[in-house]
Amino acid sequence: MTSACAGSIPACSASSTNTSSTMEKEPIFTQSISAGTRVYYMDVHSDKKGQPYISISEVPTRRNPGKKDRRRIFVHLEDIPKFGEAFAEVAKYITDNTKDGTLALCN
């Protein structure tokens, strides 16, 4: 897992050079997770009003044949606590119910 902080690049200068709504400005903070045939990125951005949000992306690597579509979801400030709690519960469920690499299905 790697992290980087774009602290040397002021957030306001990145948005002031953004002339297109389709352009993605540089993240304020990022974490990347290398996972075999894909890389996950968790980026912190701020919207036009300065409100922070998280962008979570899945990007296939070159080792993964086929189309290289980036998949992305956005988690807005007001949803971050709920998202974090739900993610922790799902991760705990998988950890608690996995034996020998297989998920034990519960009825």
C-alpha positions as CSV (number, residue, x, y, z in Angstrom):
1,M,0.0,0.0,0.0
2,T,1.4,3.4,-0.9
3,S,0.3,6.9,0.0
4,A,1.0,10.3,-1.3
5,C,0.0,13.7,-0.3
6,A,-0.1,16.5,-2.9
7,G,0.6,19.0,-0.1
8,S,3.0,20.9,-2.3
9,I,0.3,21.6,-4.8
10,P,-2.3,24.0,-3.5
11,A,-5.8,22.6,-4.0
12,C,-7.1,26.0,-5.2
13,S,-4.5,26.2,-8.0
14,A,-5.5,22.8,-9.3
15,S,-9.1,23.8,-9.5
16,S,-8.4,27.2,-11.1
17,T,-6.6,25.5,-14.0
18,N,-9.5,23.1,-14.5
19,T,-11.3,24.6,-17.5
20,S,-13.5,21.5,-18.3
21,S,-16.0,19.8,-16.0
22,T,-14.8,16.5,-17.5
23,M,-11.2,17.1,-16.4
24,E,-10.2,15.4,-13.1
25,K,-8.0,17.5,-10.9
26,E,-5.2,16.0,-8.9
27,P,-6.2,14.3,-5.6
28,I,-5.3,16.0,-2.3
29,F,-4.4,12.7,-0.8
30,T,-4.2,9.2,-2.3
31,Q,-3.7,5.6,-1.2
32,S,-3.1,2.8,-3.8
33,I,-3.5,-0.9,-3.2
34,S,-1.8,-3.3,-5.7
35,A,-3.9,-6.4,-6.0
36,G,-2.7,-8.8,-8.6
37,T,-4.4,-8.0,-11.9
38,R,-5.8,-4.6,-10.7
39,V,-4.8,-1.6,-8.7
40,Y,-7.3,0.2,-6.4
41,Y,-7.0,3.9,-5.7
42,M,-8.6,5.8,-2.8
43,D,-8.3,9.5,-3.5
44,V,-9.5,12.5,-1.5
45,H,-10.8,15.4,-3.7
46,S,-12.8,18.5,-3.0
47,D,-15.7,19.7,-5.0
48,K,-16.3,23.2,-6.4
49,K,-17.7,24.3,-3.0
50,G,-14.6,22.9,-1.2
51,Q,-16.4,19.9,0.3
52,P,-14.3,16.8,0.5
53,Y,-15.2,13.5,-1.1
54,I,-13.6,10.1,-1.7
55,S,-13.1,8.6,-5.1
56,I,-12.5,4.8,-5.1
57,S,-11.2,3.5,-8.5
58,E,-10.4,0.0,-9.8
59,V,-7.9,0.0,-12.6
60,P,-6.9,-3.3,-14.4
61,T,-3.2,-3.7,-14.9
62,R,-1.4,-4.7,-18.1
63,R,-1.3,-8.3,-16.9
64,N,-5.1,-8.4,-17.1
65,P,-6.1,-9.0,-20.8
66,G,-9.1,-7.2,-22.3
67,K,-10.6,-3.8,-22.1
68,K,-9.0,-1.5,-19.5
69,D,-12.1,0.2,-18.1
70,R,-11.6,2.2,-14.9
71,R,-14.5,1.7,-12.5
72,R,-15.1,4.5,-10.0
73,I,-17.4,5.3,-7.2
74,F,-17.7,8.5,-5.2
75,V,-18.4,8.8,-1.5
76,H,-19.5,12.2,-0.4
77,L,-18.7,13.8,3.0
78,E,-22.1,13.1,4.6
79,D,-21.9,9.4,3.6
80,I,-18.3,8.6,4.7
81,P,-19.2,7.4,8.3
82,K,-22.0,5.1,7.0
83,F,-19.8,3.8,4.2
84,G,-16.9,3.2,6.6
85,E,-19.2,1.3,9.0
86,A,-20.7,-0.8,6.3
87,F,-17.3,-1.6,4.8
88,A,-16.0,-2.7,8.2
89,E,-19.0,-4.9,8.8
90,V,-18.7,-6.6,5.4
91,A,-14.9,-7.1,5.9
92,K,-15.5,-8.6,9.4
93,Y,-18.2,-10.9,8.0
94,I,-15.8,-12.2,5.3
95,T,-13.0,-12.6,7.8
96,D,-15.2,-14.4,10.4
97,N,-16.8,-16.7,7.8
98,T,-13.8,-17.7,5.7
99,K,-12.1,-21.0,6.2
100,D,-9.3,-22.3,4.0
101,G,-9.9,-19.5,1.5
102,T,-13.6,-20.3,1.1
103,L,-16.6,-18.4,2.4
104,A,-18.9,-20.5,4.5
105,L,-22.4,-19.6,3.3
106,C,-24.9,-18.9,6.1
107,N,-28.6,-19.4,5.7
